[in-house]
Amino acid sequence: MILQAFAAGLLAATALLLGSIIAVLRPVKTRTVGLIMAFGSGALISSVAYELVEEAFSMSSGNLWVGVAFFLGAFTFYVGDILIERVGGAKRKSARGEQSGAALGIVLGSILDGIPESFVLGISLVGGGTLSLAYFSGVLLSNFPEGLSSTAGLLKAGYERKRTLAMWMLIVVISGVSAALGYALLGDVSPLGGAAMLTFAGGAILTMLADSMMPEAFKDTGKLAGLLTTFGFAVIWVLGVR
């Protein structure tokens, strides 16, 4: 099962590399990138709401510590994002060529964004569980515009194509390892502990969306971002209830 967890994390993160390859081969308009990013944001919000928080609530019978873990996840990402900003990763999702910081900051920032998502993919397979199509789709749909947007911005900022693609390949592998660790480390965890980990990751993911993806989507598309975000939310909700 640990190999399945690794494969799930790897496959979901491959959307990052796919988006990057498209941006390298064919320049994409900033507005188009923003629309796709808005859709991906809505998809991931829906995944957090219905596949993480709701599942955690049912596992824990509304235990207070599960709610505390949600805010701990949000605060942990917040602090990590501040540290990443200081080493040059603040504009890592921008498609406008605003990445003026060190490549290390951008790599670390992208890893910070992806670890909670991948970790949950591994957790979902603990105890012989099955991978949630809705959550997996939400991660996949949010990773694609992230790779597209970040790569477009990196190229505009003067980064080499080979170097950019190598960066995303590294992040894809790390995402697979994160999913495998999620499975390995939580194989014997209690239902309450598993629920707390789900909400911790959910808090981190939601904070990431509000801090970086959604502002970038709005910056590039204006009010139309709201409609696409809602549409992305609805698509994952439909997948989840079928």
Buried (B, 14 or more C-beta within 10 A) or exposed (E): BBEBBBBBBBBBBBBBBBBBBBBBEEEBEBEBBBBBBBBBBBBBBBBBBBBBBBBBBEBBEEBEBBBBBBEBBBEBBBEBBEEBBEBBBBBBBBBBBBBEBEBEBBBBBBBBBBBBBBBBBBBBBBBEEEBBEBBBBBBBBBBBBBBBBBBBBBBBBEBEBEEBBEBBBEBBBBBBBBBBBBBBBBBEBEBBBBBBBBBBBBBBBBBBBBBBBBBBBBBBBEEBBBBBBBEBBEBBBEBBEE
